[in-house]
Amino acid sequence: MNNSTILLVARILLSVIFILAGLNKFGGIDGTAGYIASKGLPMAPLLAWATAILEVVAGAAILVGFQTRIAAWALAAFCVAAALIFHNTFVDPSQYNAFMKNLAIAGGLLALSVSGPGALSVDGRKA
């Protein structure tokens, strides 16, 4: 496989988790807001909507390779923040795993932000 094909596969694999998570949040926005509020964050309903929108829009941008570097940075920052705020109970193995998963995904997104989306993307077609 050439690099552009590998970057396409990477974008698909990285984007799917965000698109699906965001769509699930739209389907249960009150539950998402409740979870956010349980962590002591203010304006939980607004944050729930913002999170769902960010995940779907930035995830879709990564998928098609549009404004890829910006979307990758935004989602990487989101992953680190989510890890620190929502998955910081390290005595719980599932929370520790979620923390590490978020950091690993952030690493993949940062790598994508440096490499760019490749030729098989909207950004690649404009170049």
C-alpha positions in Angstrom: 0.0 0.0 0.0 1.2 3.5 -0.7 1.3 6.3 1.9 -1.9 8.0 0.7 -3.9 4.7 1.0 -2.5 4.1 4.5 -3.4 7.7 5.5 -6.9 7.1 4.2 -7.3 3.9 6.3 -5.9 5.8 9.3 -8.4 8.6 8.8 -11.2 6.1 8.6 -10.2 4.3 11.7 -9.6 7.5 13.7 -12.8 9.2 12.5 -15.3 6.4 13.1 -15.0 6.4 16.9 -15.8 10.2 17.0 -18.6 10.1 14.5 -20.4 7.3 16.2 -19.8 8.7 19.7 -21.1 12.1 18.7 -24.2 10.5 17.1 -24.8 8.5 20.2 -24.6 11.7 22.3 -27.2 13.3 20.1 -29.5 10.4 20.9 -29.0 10.7 24.6 -28.0 14.3 25.2 -29.6 14.5 28.6 -27.6 11.5 29.8 -24.4 13.1 28.4 -25.2 16.4 30.2 -25.9 14.5 33.4 -22.5 12.7 33.2 -20.8 16.0 32.5 -22.6 17.6 35.5 -21.6 14.7 37.7 -18.0 15.7 37.2 -18.7 19.2 38.4 -18.4 21.0 35.1 -20.6 24.1 34.5 -23.2 24.5 31.7 -23.5 20.7 31.2 -26.2 20.9 28.6 -24.2 23.3 26.5 -21.1 21.2 26.9 -23.0 18.1 25.9 -24.2 19.7 22.7 -20.8 21.2 21.9 -19.1 17.8 22.5 -21.6 16.0 20.2 -21.2 18.6 17.5 -17.4 18.6 17.8 -17.2 14.8 17.6 -19.4 14.6 14.5 -18.1 17.6 12.6 -14.4 17.1 13.3 -14.8 13.3 12.9 -16.4 13.9 9.5 -13.6 16.4 8.6 -11.0 13.8 9.4 -12.9 11.1 7.4 -13.0 13.1 4.2 -9.7 14.9 4.8 -11.0 18.5 5.0 -9.1 20.9 7.2 -7.5 17.8 8.6 -4.7 19.3 10.6 -7.1 21.6 12.5 -9.7 18.8 13.1 -6.9 16.5 14.3 -5.6 19.1 16.7 -9.1 19.8 18.0 -9.9 16.1 18.6 -6.5 15.5 20.1 -7.1 18.3 22.6 -10.5 16.9 23.3 -9.1 13.4 23.9 -6.6 14.6 26.4 -9.2 16.8 28.2 -11.6 13.9 28.3 -9.0 11.5 29.7 -8.0 14.0 32.4 -11.5 14.9 33.4 -13.6 11.8 32.9 -11.2 8.8 33.1 -8.8 9.8 36.0 -9.8 7.0 38.4 -6.8 4.8 37.9 -7.7 2.2 40.6 -10.6 1.2 38.2 -9.0 -0.8 35.4 -11.7 0.2 32.9 -11.1 3.9 33.6 -7.4 3.4 33.4 -7.8 1.7 30.0 -10.1 4.5 28.8 -7.5 7.0 29.9 -4.8 5.3 28.0 -7.0 4.8 24.9 -7.7 8.5 24.8 -4.0 9.3 25.0 -3.2 6.8 22.3 -5.9 8.2 20.0 -4.6 11.7 20.7 -1.2 10.5 19.6 -2.6 9.1 16.4 -4.4 12.4 15.8 -1.2 14.4 16.4 0.7 12.2 14.0 -2.1 12.9 11.4 -1.8 16.6 12.1 1.9 16.5 11.1 1.6 14.1 8.2 -1.5 15.7 6.7 -4.4 13.7 5.2 -2.6 12.4 2.1 -3.6 12.7 -1.6 -6.9 10.7 -1.2 -8.6 13.6 0.6 -10.4 16.9 0.1 -7.2 18.7 1.3 -5.1 16.6 -1.0 -7.2 17.4 -4.1 -6.9 21.1 -3.4 -3.1 21.0 -3.2 
